[in-house]
Amino acid sequence: MNAMTRRSGAIPLLGSVGAGRATAGQVVLALGILVFLVLFLVWPVATVIWVAFTEKGTGAFTLVNFYDFARTDLFVRAFWNSFYVSAMAVVFASAFALPLAYITSRFAFRGAAVIQILGFLPLIMPPFVGAVALQLFFGRNGSINLLLDDWFGFKVPFMEGLNGVVFVQSIHYFPFILINLSAALRNIDRAMEEAAQNLGSSGFRLFRRIVFPLALPGYVAGASLVFVKVFDDLATPLLLNVKDMLAPQAYLRVTSIGITDPMGYVISVVLIVTSVAAMWAASLATRNIDYATVQRGGGGLVRRSLKPWETVAAYAVIAVILLLVLAPHFGLLLLSFATIWSFSPLPDAYTVAHYARVFGESSLYIKNTLIYASLAGLIDIAVGTAIAYLVLRTKLPGRASLDTIATAALAIPGIVLGIGYLRSYYGVELWDGTPLASLWIVIVLALAIRRLPYALRACHAALQQISVSLEEAAENLGATKMRTVRRVVIPLMTGGLAAGFVTSFATAAVELSATLMLVQSNADAPLAYGLYVFMQSPAGRGAGAALGVIAVVIVAASTVLSQLLVERDRRSKAGHS
Amino acid sequence: MSRRPIWLLAALVGFALPFAAQAQTPGGKVSIVTSYSKDLTDPIKKAFQAAMPGITLDVQNRNTNAGVKYLEETKANNQVDIFWASAPDAFEALKGKTLLQKYTPKATGIPAKIGQFPINDPDGFYFGFAASGYGIMWNERYVKAKKLPEPKEWQDLAAPAYFDHVSMAAPSRSGTTHLTIETVLQGEGWDKGWATLKAVSGNFREVTERSFGVPEAVNSGQVGYGIVIDFFAFSSQATGFPVKFVYPSVTTIVPANIGIVANAPNKAGAEAFIEFLLSPKGQEILFDPGIRRLPVNPSVYAKAPAGYPNPFTDPRLNSMVKFDVKTSEHRNNVVDALFDQIVTFQLADLKGATRAIEDAETALAKKDNPQARALVTEARALVAAMPVTEAEASAGETTGAFTGGKKKEKGARQAELEQTWAAFAKEHYAQAKTKAEEALKLAK
């Protein structure tokens, strides 16, 4: 038995909700989102990216820059390197995420919640200081290699070349898959599984034929995010000094002083086009299949208890993965207590002086970070749900382009967005003469735009799993469209929304590239900026690490809190029904 | 600089004068954009606010590139008073875009030049407040563990023992590194200078994209040696890292600068801050262990801690090559792009060739073979070969490809030049590697 229905036969049914004619409300919603995206994404970016299509010096329109791109060996090599790294990162990230997601949602397992929480920690890697911690742990002369060299006389090049980038990226971004896949697994209709079991399916076959296919939207959402994020990420390649990849090439060219080089912007255009194409390919993979299941509330897989040897095996797998992916955080923690740590497996001595140094000023940074990141996360799930709803539940012409535009944000280097905001909104003055771009809300908008694709994918996957027939039922019983969305769709999407909020919130809290351009004064600065300031001097390293640890703890605590709230909400709803 | 910006600037200054005259007593908020860390800005901020109770400093920390871009994008509604950073080329870029305004500091006792380098911008748009020299920094634990030598000169770093142990920032990313490259090119001449640079670069572990990446890697022991500006080494030592530092005899002492932004909302406050920084009191703060810059006022060295380098008396720091600022500025972009295309982005190939040559030379040292020696010489020449001559590098066609002047240049586009240079380097490195490998076979 196959749990999926081919959609070919289901189209008339699907089409019946809101499909016949676009309602006025839908049109207004779509236009509102379009205006939002144009104002805060398309226009600011266009003012910067436009350079790619102009001739240097004269500024006349030309496509010669793209011709130059294709003829430059370095760029072509960089393109394929980026492609290779992204694809491999998806493979390894899946290898980390699948066991964790499966074990925690499939079995009655003590500490499943802890694993879910620890599992998303890698996403919260503060800039700069995270890099130092990683090098101290996995680098050429990091703890592990120094010990290996000492004991066995060999070293493992964890952080060298393209494969080093693959390694670090898989550790960093695998939570995208874990979070989305776990949310999807929790939403699977238990009846499907039971039906399959009654028909004699079990074990791995049950997983391969029933469970995994039903969770596929979540997996694809996560995997495509990993691919695109790795393709567009510049921090890790730069940290490993790998420069022949696309994103670092764009960054190095856009940020050079005094040179007006269109190639940096040409590369940005290539990044955007490739990212959108990858997302489109991912959506093709799940398009013609209906993943929705009807049963809700207290759903999810039946939790089976483990036999003793299975428990041991499960714990072993989890321990290995967690040790590996949390090593950077452990390194960060050590660094924050270290006096001097140089060419040795462990620091020379320990101190709490760094925490004392950051204690006074960090409260302001923390407050700002919490405000900015949670506002950005809320904006993201609101806009993300709206876009997902328009795309999946309406037949508005051009609705897919909203998704495309929002997704393209993933490929915009933060620095380009930052410059675009200054260019578009610094000239706009408020009544008292302060430039619009100098308000802190602009930082929130930049963060929201940069993290929107994460939330969007999560919302999209969540909505994809809900059967339209539930909405039809509500509407048949006389509920208005608004009321249906509010009382039926949103509550059912809670898990996915939480996943979206968490990814947006957690990553926005440690974002720096766009922020660095937009922070106007210390009073408005978030944690990542304070960290950056510390990490510019040898004496600031320990203090930076301490601030980094504080950032991780704060973000983790807020995330856990939001997940607890969702859980409680879910339980209370399940109780009522 | 073309005539138009000067005219514009004159108009701006003339327009701003009456307003500046009104603001007699400095006060209010002074906004500073700086690339300096808290370790430098905090002590100075504290001392300044204590000396001038009416003024508060708002220090915004951005890296140099971001700072320049920021001023450029916000010029229509500028809120910043002061730009404060090391790299002279950043100030040149700002000056060229008329984003700075003229000022004549009243502070006395500061000479016109430090070594060969003028302390203040001859046009009066920015002023040196501290000096720094380039040198080699190394991690003692690393060097001891791997039994490596201690270098004294740039050329030392070209020896086989240093292979894969050295790090430097890309000159296109670090204005001060650019000056070091230019010093070598001017001191040794274009061809010989590039040969030295490439011989040293062949031993690089990495070319970092930010200046601070180098001391960071040396401090944590990821690389052994770093080509760095002195204060990175001094402040690392002050923090307790096991590092040492040496000035090679061919080095350059460059000023770190400060300038007033055009249309500064608080010009009087900005001037007060600059005067404070240049006063003996301000200069003495530079001795702070977390800062460790060289003051530009020779008299304050009387209060320097023991063993502090003094660029005005230390013969090592005075025997510098003559440095022609105009030549450097003119070909700035070309030299940076050349370095990136033939070293930074070809590092793997360059290292491959260097390794093969070093292996062959080691073998030859044990057992000589004239034929093999000739091949090694050829291989060295192939690595050293440059795609452009000094004259071509400074020609208007080449420099125009990078600056993108208003009038259309006839020459090749930047991307075309870069591709040609990169292809040239790649091919030559491959040939050099083949020759060196042949030599190794003969020598065995």
Chai-1 contact restraints between the chains, C-beta under 6 A:
chainA,res_idxA,chainB,res_idxB,connection_type,confidence,min_distance_angstrom,max_distance_angstrom,comment,restraint_id
A,K56,B,G404,contact,1.0,0.0,6.0,A-B,restraint_1
A,G57,B,G404,contact,1.0,0.0,6.0,A-B,restraint_2
A,G57,B,G405,contact,1.0,0.0,6.0,A-B,restraint_3
A,G57,B,K408,contact,1.0,0.0,6.0,A-B,restraint_4
A,T58,B,K408,contact,1.0,0.0,6.0,A-B,restraint_5
A,D68,B,A415,contact,1.0,0.0,6.0,A-B,restraint_6
A,T72,B,A415,contact,1.0,0.0,6.0,A-B,restraint_7
A,T72,B,Q419,contact,1.0,0.0,6.0,A-B,restraint_8
A,L74,B,F345,contact,1.0,0.0,6.0,A-B,restraint_9
A,L74,B,A422,contact,1.0,0.0,6.0,A-B,restraint_10
A,Q135,B,S220,contact,1.0,0.0,6.0,A-B,restraint_11
A,Q135,B,Q222,contact,1.0,0.0,6.0,A-B,restraint_12
A,L136,B,S220,contact,1.0,0.0,6.0,A-B,restraint_13
A,G139,B,Q222,contact,1.0,0.0,6.0,A-B,restraint_14
A,R140,B,Q222,contact,1.0,0.0,6.0,A-B,restraint_15
A,N141,B,G221,contact,1.0,0.0,6.0,A-B,restraint_16
A,N141,B,Q222,contact,1.0,0.0,6.0,A-B,restraint_17
A,L238,B,E209,contact,1.0,0.0,6.0,A-B,restraint_18
A,N241,B,E206,contact,1.0,0.0,6.0,A-B,restraint_19
A,T255,B,N65,contact,1.0,0.0,6.0,A-B,restraint_20
A,S256,B,S172,contact,1.0,0.0,6.0,A-B,restraint_21
A,I257,B,N65,contact,1.0,0.0,6.0,A-B,restraint_22
A,I257,B,V68,contact,1.0,0.0,6.0,A-B,restraint_23
A,I257,B,A90,contact,1.0,0.0,6.0,A-B,restraint_24
A,I257,B,A93,contact,1.0,0.0,6.0,A-B,restraint_25
A,G258,B,A93,contact,1.0,0.0,6.0,A-B,restraint_26
A,I259,B,N333,contact,1.0,0.0,6.0,A-B,restraint_27
A,I259,B,F402,contact,1.0,0.0,6.0,A-B,restraint_28
A,T260,B,G404,contact,1.0,0.0,6.0,A-B,restraint_29
A,M263,B,A415,contact,1.0,0.0,6.0,A-B,restraint_30
A,I340,B,G240,contact,1.0,0.0,6.0,A-B,restraint_31
A,S342,B,N219,contact,1.0,0.0,6.0,A-B,restraint_32
A,S342,B,S220,contact,1.0,0.0,6.0,A-B,restraint_33
A,S342,B,G221,contact,1.0,0.0,6.0,A-B,restraint_34
A,S342,B,F241,contact,1.0,0.0,6.0,A-B,restraint_35
A,S342,B,P242,contact,1.0,0.0,6.0,A-B,restraint_36
A,F343,B,N139,contact,1.0,0.0,6.0,A-B,restraint_37
A,F343,B,R141,contact,1.0,0.0,6.0,A-B,restraint_38
A,F343,B,Y142,contact,1.0,0.0,6.0,A-B,restraint_39
A,F343,B,G221,contact,1.0,0.0,6.0,A-B,restraint_40
A,I419,B,E73,contact,1.0,0.0,6.0,A-B,restraint_41
A,L422,B,E73,contact,1.0,0.0,6.0,A-B,restraint_42
A,L422,B,T74,contact,1.0,0.0,6.0,A-B,restraint_43
A,R423,B,E73,contact,1.0,0.0,6.0,A-B,restraint_44
A,Y426,B,T74,contact,1.0,0.0,6.0,A-B,restraint_45
A,Y426,B,N77,contact,1.0,0.0,6.0,A-B,restraint_46
A,G427,B,A76,contact,1.0,0.0,6.0,A-B,restraint_47
A,P435,B,N77,contact,1.0,0.0,6.0,A-B,restraint_48
A,L516,B,A66,contact,1.0,0.0,6.0,A-B,restraint_49
A,S521,B,D58,contact,1.0,0.0,6.0,A-B,restraint_50
A,V533,B,K38,contact,1.0,0.0,6.0,A-B,restraint_51
A,V533,B,N61,contact,1.0,0.0,6.0,A-B,restraint_52
A,Q536,B,S37,contact,1.0,0.0,6.0,A-B,restraint_53
A,Q536,B,F212,contact,1.0,0.0,6.0,A-B,restraint_54
A,S537,B,S37,contact,1.0,0.0,6.0,A-B,restraint_55
A,S537,B,D39,contact,1.0,0.0,6.0,A-B,restraint_56
A,P538,B,N219,contact,1.0,0.0,6.0,A-B,restraint_57
A,P538,B,S235,contact,1.0,0.0,6.0,A-B,restraint_58
A,P538,B,S236,contact,1.0,0.0,6.0,A-B,restraint_59
A,P538,B,T239,contact,1.0,0.0,6.0,A-B,restraint_60
A,A539,B,D39,contact,1.0,0.0,6.0,A-B,restraint_61
A,A539,B,T239,contact,1.0,0.0,6.0,A-B,restraint_62
A,A539,B,G290,contact,1.0,0.0,6.0,A-B,restraint_63
A,G540,B,S37,contact,1.0,0.0,6.0,A-B,restraint_64
